[in-house]
Amino acid sequence: MTRKIETADTLREEIKRLTAAYYHARFGAAVEKEAESPITNVNYAGRVFDEKELVSLVDSSLDFWLTEGRYTREFEKKFKAFLGLEYALPVNSGSSANLLALTALTSGLLGKKRLKKGNEVITVAAGFPTTVNPIIQNGLVPVFVDVEQGNYNILVEQAKRAITTETRAIMLAHTLGNPFCIEKIMKLAQEYDLWVVEDCCDALGSTYKGRKLGTFGHVSTFSFYPAHHITTGEGGMVCTQDPVIAKAVRSFRDWGRDCWCAGGQNGSCGCRYTRQYGELPLGYDHKYVYSHIGYNLKMTDMQAAIGSAQMDKLPAFIERRKENFRAWEKGFKPWEAYFVLPAAEPDSDPAWFAYPVTVKEAAGFSRTEFTDYLNQKGVETRNLFAGNMVKQPAYLHTEKRIVGNLENTDVIMERTFFLGTYPGLTPAKISYVLDCVKAFFAEKKIVKQP
Ligand SMILES: Cc1ncc(COP(=O)(O)O)c(C=O)c1O
């Protein structure tokens, strides 16, 4: 009997076929079982994937290329096409994307426009720490402005009043996917010649006047942590239309090097041994010339392989998030007397990261009482991240300027929470949560209008 000699290609196809079968046995069956079981817990977020992500991941692992490679290029291409931008640079997290986006603006490549130590950057204290941390990490000064209740985004008039001769940039997240008033912020930026960094980590696919967030500011960032619109496990992206910013981001991301040859490529920059840099000898290998004090924040090809498969699902994911938000809107409407319900920015269509709710002061119960009740019923809730960041231990003694008394930010810290909108949330799960809400009011005998 002759033994069939298997080639790497035929083995790869067999492994891919088995991987898809494995997905159905390991994960598909679990999804079906969960759908048939009574609901006892509801997560606020989670990765949503099928055999395509698993096959893509295994396919990439079989290359054993590991660093930036064919899947990274594919993922970048899909992301750029989705946003309609020229540059999309994959990184290892949304936090790294924020660090790179702002640090790029300190690059000497920008000449007089570069950010310098001591310059002020306008931001908000109601949000995620790593939107603000790059400001501090770069020796810049965060200027904290208050936010609007129910919309959780910056008060633009207050931002305008906060501008001084030291102000050089605005760095803000679109809170939970709801756009901040990007048009007014861009106008302000134009008027005062400021950089704008759009943190879109929670806002992939949200639009303002039909245009995608992340395409307005000078540079924008995205996160692919599992709670987000798509996932690569850990991962993020920095996007821009500006070739100089893109060059600076790439350099800071890749150890600070000057050369733009991709990993494993030699001499594609066309100037490997011909130029003189700094005080190095003429012709010093460009591969080892460093023009920035950089990091290594690159994404691996296996992460990109998952991301590329997730991009194909993104339009459907966005629709599911919108549907789930609408279901919460309908379900919470009867309790509006007790809660401040979220409002989308006018002219926007958010791909909501979450459904944020603030317990009214006169509700007769606290946020903690309410979320503790839901959590005991297996319903996950989250606070709006850091609440009021300036009251967090890490920020108490950092250099900063605070505008006004951040009273709405304090309300968020004390009384706001959110529920998920992720695509894994089914109508049955939403209905379970709404039954729990009803039971809370019944058990606590809270029936009067506050
Ligand atoms: C608004 C915002 N910015 C940045 C980040 C950081 O992203 P990552 O967890 O990928 O570092 C998050 C994380 O959830 C976020 O919500």
The ligand as an SDF file (V2000), in Angstrom:
LIG
                    3D

 16 16  0  0  0  0  0  0  0  0999 V2000
  -12.4380   55.4170   25.9350 C   0  0  0  0  0  0  0  0  0  0  0  0
  -11.3490   54.4070   26.0970 C   0  0  0  0  0  0  0  0  0  0  0  0
  -10.1170   54.7290   25.7320 N   0  0  0  0  0  0  0  0  0  0  0  0
   -9.0980   53.8460   25.8360 C   0  0  0  0  0  0  0  0  0  0  0  0
   -9.3010   52.5830   26.3160 C   0  0  0  0  0  0  0  0  0  0  0  0
   -8.1450   51.6200   26.4370 C   0  0  0  0  0  0  0  0  0  0  0  0
   -8.2220   50.5520   25.5500 O   0  0  0  0  0  0  0  0  0  0  0  0
   -7.4100   49.1990   25.8490 P   0  0  0  0  0  0  0  0  0  0  0  0
   -8.1320   48.4710   26.9270 O   0  0  0  0  0  0  0  0  0  0  0  0
   -7.4120   48.4540   24.5580 O   0  0  0  0  0  0  0  0  0  0  0  0
   -6.0380   49.5850   26.2870 O   0  0  0  0  0  0  0  0  0  0  0  0
  -10.5820   52.1960   26.7130 C   0  0  0  0  0  0  0  0  0  0  0  0
  -10.7840   50.8320   27.2470 C   0  0  0  0  0  0  0  0  0  0  0  0
  -11.8180   50.2910   27.3780 O   0  0  0  0  0  0  0  0  0  0  0  0
  -11.6320   53.1300   26.6080 C   0  0  0  0  0  0  0  0  0  0  0  0
  -12.8850   52.8210   26.9690 O   0  0  0  0  0  0  0  0  0  0  0  0
  1  2  1  0
  2  3  1  0
  2 15  2  0
  3  4  2  0
  4  5  1  0
  5  6  1  0
  5 12  2  0
  6  7  1  0
  7  8  1  0
  8  9  2  0
  8 10  1  0
  8 11  1  0
 12 13  1  0
 12 15  1  0
 13 14  2  0
 15 16  1  0
M  END
$$$$
